[in-house]
């Protein structure tokens, strides 16, 4: 087993972090380009967001497939093949002649991008000792957000300098070079034990998770929060690209540096949940998101950025605690329980634009904030329900038999 401080640990962790970086850079490259795509392809605001929403949709759905597939066929091969395929598609997307073709390739790209996120932690679980696993997972999750930020920066700056086609070409070339490095660094599986595919068992496991109210509530909180959070960023690009701000794609790309406050939120979430309890931390994260959303109503670039920083901090606190909650409360098949959480998470992001667009069309950014607060009120109520369930379970466990009856 791979131990901390060894060459194998360094190589494997670096390879998986680099792979994660490639995945999320390719996924999020179009987000700062929505205003430009809207103009170039003569789209509605909602249609322009599909260049991110649809690959998120296919990525989320693919997570249900790759995990069980890797249990039968192995981890390393699937991760490398899907990384290569998704990176190669970034070189084909600029060759498309219309928006429909671009969306078709982006959906296929999303399907392939799901390969590494679905399998990476399972690979670590096979090959790493527990202390090494905990350290490697933390580094891997950090690479997720750094990849997303970098993809947006590449999309914004290269488009501003040249055009959006060049942004895809550059990211595609860099990604393929990165895949070659991942293939060289990532050690072959030494402890993987193949298991036959059992669709009936998979379906039974998923059905069991969906009957567990503690898990379903966390799935709804995580999915609905990302339903709002991701799509707020999409619509704020329209606000800031128009008068009076008129920001270029490069500056819109830099807007996503506000995700860095989320890294701090993730880092402190574990200590906060130990001190205050997981449901209280989920509730606090949602309330912080609501505060951040309200701050963006001010017609000041500085205040809008501050609001996004606050929202990101709150969102990632809640997301991190929800992820840990799912792992802790799954009664069986924890891997599939966590995969189902991520499916809800990405499906939420993929569908949130359809909801917020109605508010955007009716009242602009004020409407988006109103629509956001309505959903966040719901997720705060769901977090409070988990708090109530825990309190009631604790009271019952300390009650005498007569009192319990």
Helices and strands as residue ranges (DSSP letters): H 7-28, G 31-33, H 34-40, H 45-73, H 75-93, H 99-127, H 130-161, H 164-185, H 199-210, H 213-241, H 249-254, G 255-259, H 260-276, H 278-295, H 301-329, H 334-398, H 401-404
